[in-house]
Amino acid sequence: PHVLATINALFTLIPCALFLCMMALLAIYKLNSRLVDSIARELASKRDSRNDAGQLSPATQSALQE
């Protein structure tokens, strides 16, 4: 009986609690298409400015070290 209760909790109660936490976070953080576009533009400009300065990305640096 104790094992079945544990399995039940692992597959129903814990995912349900995590889902409710996720929904609460999504309700607080309003992510719409305008905000996503703004974030994408900001990341692209940072990426372009770093590449223009001649800096290597972290993935490229690690590939050169191998």
Summary of the structure (lengths in Angstrom):
residues: 66
radius of gyration: 21.8
end to end distance: 53.3
largest distance: 63.8
contacts: 114
relative contact order: 0.06
helix: 83%
strand: 0%
